[in-house]
Amino acid sequence: MKNRTYNRKKICVVFLAALGIVIFLIGRMVYLMIFEAEYYQKKAEALHERERDIKAARGEIIDCNGTVLATNKTVCTISVIHSQIKDPERVIRSLSELLDMDEEAVRKRVEKVSSIERIQTNVEKEIGDKIRDLELAGVKVDEDFKRYYPYHELASTVLGFTGGDNQGIIGLEVKYEDWLAGTDGKILTVTDARGVELDKIAEDRLEPVPGKTLQLSMDYNIQMYAQQMAEKVMEEKQADGVSIILMNPSNGELYAMVNVPEFDLDDPFTLPQGTVGLTEEEKQDALNQMWRNRSINDTYEPGSVFKVVTAAACLEEGVVTTQDQFHCPGYYVVEDRRIRCHKIGGHGSETFVQGIQNSCNPVFINIGLRLGVDRFCDYYDQFGLLGNTGVDLPGEASTIMHQRKNIGQVELATMSFGQSFQVTPIQMATTFSSIINGGNRVTPHFGKRVLDQDGTVAETFSDKKGKRILSEETSATMRALLESVVSEGGGKNAAVEGYRIGGKTATSQTLPRSANKYISSFVGFAPADDPQILGMCIIYNPQGVYYGGTIAAPVIGKIFENILPYLGIEKE
């Protein structure tokens, strides 16, 4: 009886345990099939699906008139799927021959066990078509896009270029990456357990979304002409480089930015002739130097062009008037320092107007000392010189300036005529624009609008007008003074018949002074009474005659002579 009861209890325990296991298994199945169905479905798809990217076409970059400056050309990406290759030796032989690759390098990738192995990207379409025609099992030829620049060296430091993955590296290409990039698509194929594609099941495609078109304020014709002028003067003066900026001083739109020597955007990793035998580090440094946009990445001593800033601040503050008289003996003594004028014998007696026309250092030292350190620094800040301009290009350098507490009378004297500190060319052009446009700070920019594929406007970049930095009265006075510099003073070589031109020349010496290297520059604007264009030319280390009024002013004068009628600005 006892044994029968004991066995019955054992049977019940086993039964309950078995029932518990069955209930657990059923519960687990229900959980996996209902609540985790999506997760495991994706896992199953991942095992049986292979996906390949379809590159999106990058958005074009066009000038203000619609001329295409950056576009795409069709190339191919060659890949292999290891599990689908039937004749590996033929694949290796054919690909190494057509792609001009080392056979061992191809073999290593063909024999690698992976879902998909990329052999080469950016293959010319003709080569891709030849590989496709061979119908090699396991070899995939996917069409791709490669950036193409129709005008090669035009505005290379501004436009920038893309890398192997079609992503922007420098210039506008990287600044507007989010608009230009687009979204890649995908090709989905179904395979069996061995990874072989199933013929009777159609491919799924997720179509790529092309990038948007970026329209610039740059004008191809103006940029091309300015670049030709820069190359001409660089060759004539055997200079290290030439930069030219052309912009609308009223709203900051940039029409052209030249930094010669430029480089070929379709071959950006090839250094100029004469740069051989470099280490990898030296080569990268040389490439970085070649890609630099001197107008925004580098600083320089502005020299006498900066006298425009000193004059505007002193007129605004009331420490000088246009009728004030000065005397220049050829130097000015500040503390224990004798600072000379560029005219060794001096200019003698002169008015403030004549002081600007003659670009007389003692006159500007005098008014700079009248203004004083604190007020000079306040105006320097008010004019926006301590910050960046906000130009829509990457890598803008900052002003190099003394700390206020370290500025003595000698430093103030040299700063008043543009020495002992450094600014970028774009900063100087922008500040000059703000002084002559009625006194409003502007933001220099190339981006004008973004267009969809059908040409509709997706985004407009408004002209950012900043705070007032100067009264309209002082701005009008500065325009008149600077017009007299061209009509009667050192800027005569920038004069254009039938037009009222204003401007200022400069010649500064680079550091160390003992190297006897100079920077010649000129900033001009037209028409003088209603500025619609501002031009800056900087010539780095010219040989022979190096005065800005002699070699830089004629460049801007010649540019204005040709582009003012083009812009619809009629002669008076």
C-alpha positions as CSV (number, residue, x, y, z in Angstrom):
1,M,0.0,0.0,0.0
2,K,2.9,2.3,1.0
3,N,4.7,1.5,-2.3
4,R,1.6,2.2,-4.4
5,T,1.1,5.6,-2.7
6,Y,4.8,6.4,-3.1
7,N,4.7,5.5,-6.9
8,R,1.5,7.6,-7.3
9,K,3.4,10.6,-5.8
10,K,6.3,10.1,-8.1
11,I,4.1,9.9,-11.2
12,C,2.4,13.2,-10.1
13,V,5.7,15.0,-9.7
14,V,7.0,13.8,-13.1
15,F,3.7,14.7,-14.7
16,L,3.7,18.2,-13.1
17,A,7.3,18.7,-14.1
18,A,6.6,17.6,-17.7
19,L,3.5,19.9,-17.8
20,G,5.5,22.8,-16.5
21,I,8.1,22.3,-19.2
22,V,5.4,22.0,-21.9
23,I,3.8,25.2,-20.6
24,F,7.2,27.0,-20.5
25,L,8.0,25.9,-24.1
26,I,4.5,26.9,-25.4
27,G,4.9,30.3,-23.6
28,R,8.4,30.7,-25.0
29,M,7.1,29.9,-28.5
30,V,4.3,32.4,-28.2
31,Y,6.7,35.0,-27.0
32,L,9.2,34.4,-29.8
33,M,6.5,34.1,-32.5
34,I,4.5,37.2,-31.5
35,F,6.5,39.6,-29.4
36,E,10.0,38.9,-30.9
37,A,8.8,38.1,-34.4
38,E,10.1,41.4,-35.9
39,Y,13.6,40.9,-34.4
40,Y,14.0,37.3,-35.7
41,Q,12.6,38.2,-39.0
42,K,15.3,40.8,-39.5
43,K,17.9,38.3,-38.4
44,A,16.6,35.8,-41.0
45,E,16.6,38.5,-43.7
46,A,20.2,39.4,-42.7
47,L,21.2,35.8,-43.3
48,H,19.6,35.6,-46.7
49,E,19.9,39.2,-48.0
50,R,23.0,40.9,-49.4
51,E,22.9,44.7,-49.7
52,R,25.1,47.0,-51.9
53,D,25.0,50.8,-51.7
54,I,23.8,52.9,-54.6
55,K,25.7,56.2,-54.3
56,A,23.6,59.3,-54.5
57,A,24.5,62.0,-57.0
58,R,26.1,64.9,-55.2
59,G,24.4,68.3,-55.7
60,E,25.9,70.6,-58.3
61,I,27.5,73.9,-57.6
62,I,26.5,76.7,-60.0
63,D,27.4,80.4,-60.2
64,C,24.9,83.3,-60.0
65,N,24.0,82.9,-63.7
66,G,23.6,79.1,-63.6
67,T,27.1,78.1,-65.0
68,V,28.0,74.7,-63.6
69,L,31.2,74.9,-61.5
70,A,31.1,71.4,-59.9
71,T,29.1,68.4,-61.2
72,N,29.4,64.6,-61.4
73,K,30.4,62.0,-63.9
74,T,29.4,58.4,-63.9
75,V,32.1,55.9,-62.7
76,C,31.8,52.3,-61.4
77,T,32.6,50.4,-58.3
78,I,33.9,46.8,-58.8
79,S,33.2,44.2,-56.1
80,V,33.3,40.4,-55.7
81,I,31.1,38.0,-53.8
82,H,33.3,35.1,-52.7
83,S,30.5,32.5,-52.5
84,Q,29.3,33.2,-56.0
85,I,32.7,33.0,-57.8
86,K,32.9,29.9,-60.1
87,D,36.2,30.6,-61.9
88,P,38.5,32.5,-59.5
89,E,41.5,32.3,-61.7
90,R,39.7,33.9,-64.6
91,V,38.3,36.6,-62.3
92,I,41.7,37.4,-60.9
93,R,43.3,37.5,-64.4
94,S,40.6,39.7,-66.0
95,L,40.3,42.2,-63.1
96,S,44.0,42.7,-62.7
97,E,44.3,43.3,-66.4
98,L,41.4,45.6,-66.9
99,L,41.9,47.5,-63.7
100,D,45.6,47.7,-64.1
101,M,46.2,46.2,-60.6
102,D,48.8,43.9,-59.2
103,E,47.5,40.3,-59.6
104,E,48.4,39.4,-56.0
105,A,46.5,42.3,-54.7
106,V,43.4,41.2,-56.7
107,R,43.9,37.6,-55.6
108,K,44.0,38.5,-51.9
109,R,40.6,40.2,-52.2
110,V,39.0,37.6,-54.5
111,E,40.0,34.7,-52.1
112,K,39.0,36.5,-49.0
113,V,35.9,34.9,-47.5
114,S,33.4,37.7,-46.9
115,S,29.9,38.7,-47.9
116,I,31.2,41.3,-50.4
117,E,34.7,42.6,-51.1
118,R,35.4,45.9,-52.9
119,I,38.1,45.7,-55.5
120,Q,38.3,49.2,-56.9
121,T,36.2,52.4,-56.8
122,N,36.0,55.4,-59.3
123,V,36.6,53.1,-62.3
124,E,35.9,54.8,-65.6
125,K,32.5,53.8,-67.0
126,E,34.1,52.3,-70.2
127,I,36.2,49.9,-68.1
128,G,33.2,49.1,-65.9
129,D,31.1,48.2,-69.1
130,K,33.9,45.9,-70.3
131,I,34.0,44.0,-67.0
132,R,30.2,43.7,-67.0
133,D,30.2,42.3,-70.6
134,L,32.5,39.5,-69.4
135,E,29.7,38.2,-67.3
136,L,32.0,36.9,-64.6
137,A,30.1,35.0,-61.9
138,G,30.5,36.7,-58.5
139,V,31.7,40.0,-59.9
140,K,29.5,43.0,-59.4
141,V,29.7,46.3,-61.3
142,D,27.8,49.1,-59.6
143,E,27.5,52.6,-61.1
144,D,28.7,55.4,-58.9
145,F,29.5,59.1,-59.2
146,K,32.7,61.0,-59.1
147,R,33.0,64.7,-58.6
148,Y,34.0,66.6,-61.8
149,Y,35.0,70.3,-62.1
150,P,34.6,71.5,-65.7
151,Y,37.0,74.5,-65.2
152,H,39.7,72.5,-63.3
153,E,41.7,75.3,-61.6
154,L,39.0,78.0,-61.5
155,A,38.4,79.0,-57.9
156,S,40.0,75.8,-56.6
157,T,40.7,77.1,-53.1
158,V,37.1,78.4,-52.8
159,L,35.1,75.5,-54.3
160,G,37.3,72.8,-52.6
161,F,37.0,69.1,-53.6
162,T,35.7,65.7,-52.4
163,G,37.5,62.5,-51.3
164,G,37.1,59.0,-52.5
165,D,33.7,58.6,-50.7
166,N,32.4,61.8,-52.4
167,Q,32.5,63.7,-49.2
168,G,33.6,67.3,-49.1
169,I,37.2,67.9,-47.8
170,I,37.9,71.6,-48.1
171,G,36.1,74.8,-49.3
172,L,32.5,75.2,-50.1
173,E,32.3,71.4,-50.7
174,V,32.7,70.8,-47.0
175,K,30.9,74.0,-45.8
176,Y,27.7,73.0,-47.6
177,E,28.1,69.2,-47.2
178,D,24.7,68.7,-45.6
179,W,22.9,70.2,-48.7
180,L,25.2,68.7,-51.3
181,A,25.6,65.1,-50.0
182,G,22.2,63.5,-50.8
183,T,21.2,60.1,-49.4
184,D,22.6,56.8,-50.7
185,G,20.3,54.1,-51.9
186,K,20.6,50.3,-51.6
187,I,20.3,47.1,-53.7
188,L,18.9,44.1,-51.8
189,T,19.3,40.6,-53.2
190,V,18.2,37.3,-51.6
191,T,20.6,34.4,-51.3
192,D,20.5,30.8,-50.2
193,A,22.3,29.4,-47.1
194,R,25.6,29.3,-49.1
195,G,25.3,33.0,-50.0
196,V,24.4,32.3,-53.7
197,E,21.9,34.7,-55.2
198,L,18.5,33.2,-56.0
199,D,17.7,34.0,-59.6
200,K,13.9,33.8,-59.5
201,I,13.6,36.4,-56.7
202,A,13.7,40.0,-57.9
203,E,16.1,42.6,-56.4
204,D,14.7,45.2,-54.0
205,R,16.0,48.7,-54.6
206,L,15.9,51.7,-52.3
207,E,16.5,54.5,-54.7
208,P,19.1,57.2,-53.8
209,V,18.1,60.8,-53.1
210,P,20.4,63.2,-55.0
211,G,21.9,66.2,-53.3
212,K,20.6,69.7,-53.8
213,T,22.1,72.3,-56.1
214,L,24.1,75.1,-54.4
215,Q,23.9,78.5,-56.2
216,L,26.7,81.0,-55.4
217,S,27.0,84.7,-55.7
218,M,30.3,84.0,-57.6
219,D,30.2,85.1,-61.2
220,Y,32.1,82.7,-63.5
221,N,33.1,85.5,-65.9
222,I,34.3,87.8,-63.1
223,Q,36.2,85.0,-61.4
224,M,37.8,83.9,-64.7
225,Y,39.0,87.4,-65.6
226,A,40.3,88.1,-62.1
227,Q,42.2,84.8,-62.1
228,Q,43.8,85.7,-65.4
229,M,44.8,89.1,-64.1
230,A,46.3,87.5,-61.0
231,E,48.3,85.0,-63.0
232,K,49.6,87.7,-65.3
233,V,50.8,90.0,-62.5
234,M,52.3,87.0,-60.6
235,E,54.3,86.0,-63.7
236,E,55.4,89.6,-64.4
237,K,56.5,90.3,-60.9
238,Q,57.8,86.8,-60.2
239,A,55.7,86.9,-57.0
240,D,55.1,84.0,-54.6
241,G,51.4,84.4,-55.0
242,V,48.5,86.9,-55.7
243,S,45.1,87.1,-54.0
244,I,42.1,89.1,-55.4
245,I,38.8,89.5,-53.7
246,L,35.8,91.1,-55.5
247,M,32.6,91.7,-53.5
248,N,29.5,93.8,-53.1
249,P,30.3,96.1,-50.2
250,S,26.6,96.7,-49.5
251,N,25.5,93.1,-48.7
252,G,28.7,91.1,-48.6
253,E,28.1,88.9,-51.7
254,L,31.4,87.7,-53.0
255,Y,31.7,87.8,-56.8
256,A,35.3,86.3,-57.0
257,M,38.1,85.1,-54.8
258,V,41.4,84.2,-56.4
259,N,44.5,82.7,-54.8
260,V,47.1,82.0,-57.4
261,P,48.8,79.6,-57.9
262,E,45.6,77.6,-57.8
263,F,45.5,73.8,-58.3
264,D,43.6,71.3,-60.4
265,L,40.4,70.2,-58.6
266,D,40.2,67.1,-60.7
267,D,43.7,66.1,-59.6
268,P,44.1,67.6,-56.1
269,F,46.6,65.2,-54.8
270,T,49.3,65.9,-57.4
271,L,51.9,68.4,-56.3
272,P,53.4,71.0,-58.7
273,Q,56.6,70.1,-60.6
274,G,59.8,70.4,-58.6
275,T,58.4,68.8,-55.5
276,V,59.9,65.3,-55.7
277,G,61.6,63.1,-53.2
278,L,59.4,64.2,-50.3
279,T,58.6,62.0,-47.2
280,E,54.9,61.3,-46.6
281,E,54.8,63.9,-43.9
282,E,56.5,66.5,-46.2
283,K,54.2,65.7,-49.0
284,Q,51.1,66.1,-46.8
285,D,52.4,69.5,-45.6
286,A,53.0,70.5,-49.2
287,L,49.5,69.5,-50.2
288,N,48.0,71.4,-47.2
289,Q,50.0,74.5,-48.3
290,M,48.8,74.1,-51.9
291,W,45.2,73.9,-50.8
292,R,45.3,76.9,-48.5
293,N,43.0,79.8,-49.2
294,R,45.3,82.7,-48.5
295,S,42.3,85.1,-48.4
296,I,40.9,83.6,-45.3
297,N,43.4,81.1,-43.9
298,D,46.4,83.4,-43.6
299,T,47.0,86.7,-41.9
300,Y,49.2,89.6,-43.0
301,E,50.2,93.1,-41.9
302,P,47.8,95.3,-43.9
303,G,50.1,98.4,-44.0
304,S,48.7,101.6,-45.3
305,V,45.3,100.2,-46.3
306,F,44.6,100.1,-42.6
307,K,44.9,104.0,-42.5
308,V,41.3,103.9,-43.7
309,V,40.3,102.4,-40.4
310,T,42.4,104.9,-38.4
311,A,41.0,107.8,-40.4
312,A,37.4,106.6,-40.0
313,A,37.8,106.1,-36.2
314,C,39.4,109.5,-35.7
315,L,36.8,111.4,-37.8
316,E,34.0,109.6,-36.0
317,E,35.5,110.4,-32.6
318,G,36.1,114.1,-33.6
319,V,39.9,114.1,-32.9
320,V,40.6,115.3,-36.5
321,T,38.8,117.2,-39.2
322,T,39.5,117.4,-43.0
323,Q,40.8,121.0,-42.5
324,D,43.4,120.1,-39.9
325,Q,47.0,121.0,-40.8
326,F,50.1,118.8,-40.3
327,H,53.8,118.9,-40.9
328,C,55.9,116.0,-42.1
329,P,59.7,116.3,-41.8
330,G,60.1,112.7,-43.0
331,Y,59.7,111.1,-39.5
332,Y,57.9,111.2,-36.2
333,V,59.5,110.7,-32.8
334,V,57.5,108.6,-30.3
335,E,59.2,108.2,-26.9
336,D,62.7,107.0,-27.9
337,R,61.7,105.7,-31.3
338,R,62.1,107.6,-34.6
339,I,59.5,106.3,-37.0
340,R,60.1,107.4,-40.6
341,C,57.7,108.2,-43.4
342,H,58.0,106.4,-46.7
343,K,59.1,109.8,-48.3
344,I,62.5,110.3,-46.8
345,G,62.5,114.1,-47.2
346,G,59.0,114.3,-45.8
347,H,55.9,115.9,-47.2
348,G,56.2,119.2,-45.5
349,S,53.1,121.1,-44.6
350,E,49.9,119.3,-45.6
351,T,46.2,119.0,-44.7
352,F,44.6,115.9,-43.4
353,V,43.1,115.3,-46.9
354,Q,46.6,115.5,-48.4
355,G,47.9,113.3,-45.7
356,I,45.6,110.5,-46.9
357,Q,46.4,111.2,-50.5
358,N,50.2,111.0,-49.7
359,S,49.7,108.0,-47.3
360,C,51.8,110.0,-44.8
361,N,52.8,108.0,-41.8
362,P,53.5,111.0,-39.4
363,V,49.9,112.3,-40.1
364,F,48.4,108.9,-39.0
365,I,50.8,108.5,-36.0
366,N,49.7,112.0,-34.9
367,I,45.9,111.3,-35.1
368,G,46.4,107.8,-33.7
369,L,48.1,109.3,-30.6
370,R,45.3,111.8,-30.3
371,L,42.8,109.0,-30.3
372,G,44.6,107.1,-27.5
373,V,45.1,103.5,-26.8
374,D,41.7,102.8,-25.2
375,R,39.6,104.5,-27.8
376,F,41.7,103.0,-30.6
377,C,41.1,99.5,-29.2
378,D,37.4,100.3,-28.7
379,Y,37.0,101.3,-32.4
380,Y,39.1,98.3,-33.4
381,D,36.5,96.1,-31.6
382,Q,33.5,98.1,-32.8
383,F,34.6,97.7,-36.5
384,G,34.6,93.9,-36.0
385,L,38.4,93.4,-36.3
386,L,38.7,91.4,-33.2
387,G,36.3,88.7,-34.3
388,N,35.9,86.6,-37.5
389,T,33.9,87.9,-40.5
390,G,31.7,84.7,-40.6
391,V,32.5,84.1,-44.2
392,D,31.0,80.7,-45.4
393,L,34.3,79.0,-45.9
394,P,36.1,76.7,-43.4
395,G,39.3,77.6,-41.6
396,E,39.0,81.4,-41.2
397,A,42.0,82.7,-39.3
398,S,41.6,85.2,-36.4
399,T,43.2,88.6,-36.1
400,I,46.6,88.7,-34.4
401,M,46.6,91.7,-32.1
402,H,48.4,93.0,-29.0
403,Q,46.6,92.7,-25.7
404,R,45.3,96.2,-24.7
405,K,47.4,96.2,-21.5
406,N,50.6,95.7,-23.6
407,I,49.9,98.6,-26.1
408,G,52.2,101.6,-25.4
409,Q,52.7,104.8,-27.4
410,V,55.1,103.2,-29.8
411,E,52.8,100.2,-30.5
412,L,49.9,102.6,-31.0
413,A,51.9,104.7,-33.4
414,T,52.8,101.7,-35.6
415,M,49.3,100.3,-35.4
416,S,47.8,103.6,-36.6
417,F,49.5,103.0,-40.0
418,G,48.9,99.3,-40.2
419,Q,52.0,97.6,-38.7
420,S,52.7,95.4,-35.7
421,F,49.5,93.4,-36.0
422,Q,47.9,91.1,-38.6
423,V,44.5,90.5,-40.1
424,T,43.2,88.2,-42.9
425,P,42.6,89.7,-46.4
426,I,38.9,88.9,-46.1
427,Q,38.7,90.8,-42.8
428,M,40.4,93.8,-44.3
429,A,38.1,93.8,-47.3
430,T,35.0,93.4,-45.1
431,T,36.0,96.2,-42.7
432,F,36.8,98.5,-45.7
433,S,33.3,97.6,-47.2
434,S,31.6,98.5,-43.9
435,I,33.4,101.9,-43.7
436,I,32.3,103.0,-47.2
437,N,28.8,101.4,-47.5
438,G,27.2,103.9,-45.1
439,G,28.7,102.4,-41.9
440,N,27.0,98.9,-41.6
441,R,29.0,95.8,-40.9
442,V,28.4,93.0,-43.5
443,T,29.1,89.3,-43.6
444,P,31.0,88.1,-46.7
445,H,29.4,85.1,-48.3
446,F,29.3,82.9,-51.4
447,G,26.1,80.9,-50.7
448,K,23.0,82.4,-52.2
449,R,20.4,79.7,-52.4
450,V,19.8,76.0,-52.5
451,L,17.7,74.5,-55.3
452,D,15.8,71.2,-55.6
453,Q,16.2,68.9,-58.6
454,D,13.3,70.6,-60.3
455,G,14.8,74.0,-59.8
456,T,12.6,75.2,-57.1
457,V,14.2,77.2,-54.2
458,A,14.6,75.0,-51.1
459,E,16.5,77.5,-49.0
460,T,17.7,81.1,-49.4
461,F,20.6,82.4,-47.5
462,S,19.8,86.0,-46.5
463,D,22.4,88.7,-46.6
464,K,23.4,89.2,-43.0
465,K,23.7,93.0,-42.3
466,G,25.3,93.5,-38.9
467,K,25.4,96.4,-36.5
468,R,26.1,100.0,-37.5
469,I,29.8,100.7,-36.9
470,L,30.1,104.2,-38.3
471,S,27.8,107.2,-38.9
472,E,26.6,107.8,-42.5
473,E,28.2,111.2,-42.4
474,T,31.6,109.8,-41.6
475,S,31.2,107.1,-44.2
476,A,30.3,109.7,-46.8
477,T,33.4,111.7,-45.8
478,M,35.6,108.6,-46.1
479,R,34.2,107.9,-49.6
480,A,35.1,111.4,-50.7
481,L,38.6,111.2,-49.2
482,L,39.3,107.8,-50.8
483,E,38.1,109.1,-54.2
484,S,40.7,111.9,-53.9
485,V,43.4,109.2,-53.3
486,V,42.7,107.8,-56.8
487,S,42.0,111.1,-58.6
488,E,44.9,113.1,-57.0
489,G,47.0,110.8,-54.7
490,G,49.0,107.6,-54.7
491,G,46.1,105.5,-56.2
492,K,46.2,107.2,-59.6
493,N,47.0,103.9,-61.4
494,A,43.6,102.5,-60.5
495,A,41.7,105.3,-62.3
496,V,39.2,104.3,-64.9
497,E,38.0,106.8,-67.5
498,G,34.4,107.6,-67.1
499,Y,34.1,106.2,-63.6
500,R,34.6,107.6,-60.1
501,I,37.0,105.3,-58.3
502,G,38.0,105.4,-54.6
503,G,40.7,103.4,-53.0
504,K,43.9,103.1,-50.9
505,T,47.3,101.7,-51.6
506,A,49.6,99.8,-49.2
507,T,53.1,98.4,-49.1
508,S,54.1,96.4,-46.0
509,Q,57.2,94.5,-45.1
510,T,57.0,90.9,-43.9
511,L,58.7,89.5,-40.8
512,P,61.6,89.2,-40.3
513,R,62.3,92.8,-41.7
514,S,65.8,91.7,-42.6
515,A,64.5,89.4,-45.3
516,N,63.5,92.4,-47.4
517,K,60.2,90.8,-48.5
518,Y,57.2,92.9,-49.2
519,I,53.5,92.7,-49.7
520,S,51.9,95.1,-52.1
521,S,48.2,95.8,-52.0
522,F,45.4,98.0,-53.1
523,V,41.7,98.1,-52.1
524,G,39.4,100.0,-54.5
525,F,35.7,100.6,-54.9
526,A,33.3,102.0,-57.6
527,P,31.3,104.1,-58.1
528,A,32.9,106.3,-55.4
529,D,29.6,108.0,-54.5
530,D,27.5,104.8,-54.5
531,P,29.8,101.8,-54.1
532,Q,28.5,98.6,-55.8
533,I,31.8,96.7,-56.0
534,L,34.9,96.5,-54.0
535,G,38.1,95.0,-55.2
536,M,41.3,94.0,-53.3
537,C,44.6,92.9,-54.8
538,I,47.5,91.5,-52.7
539,I,50.8,90.6,-54.3
540,Y,53.1,88.5,-52.1
541,N,56.8,89.1,-52.4
542,P,57.0,90.8,-55.8
543,Q,60.4,91.2,-57.3
544,G,61.7,94.6,-58.5
545,V,59.3,97.5,-57.9
546,Y,57.1,96.5,-55.0
547,Y,54.9,99.6,-54.3
548,G,51.2,98.9,-54.0
549,G,50.2,102.0,-56.0
550,T,52.6,101.0,-58.8
551,I,51.8,97.3,-59.2
552,A,48.6,96.4,-57.3
553,A,46.4,99.5,-58.1
554,P,46.6,98.9,-61.9
555,V,45.3,95.3,-61.5
556,I,42.1,96.5,-59.8
557,G,41.9,99.4,-62.2
558,K,42.0,97.0,-65.2
559,I,39.5,94.7,-63.6
560,F,37.1,97.5,-62.9
561,E,37.5,98.8,-66.5
562,N,36.2,95.4,-67.8
563,I,33.6,94.4,-65.2
564,L,31.9,97.7,-64.4
565,P,30.1,97.7,-67.8
566,Y,29.5,93.9,-67.4
567,L,27.7,94.7,-64.1
568,G,25.6,97.3,-65.9
569,I,27.3,100.3,-64.2
570,E,27.3,103.0,-66.8
571,K,30.0,105.6,-67.3
572,E,29.2,109.1,-66.1
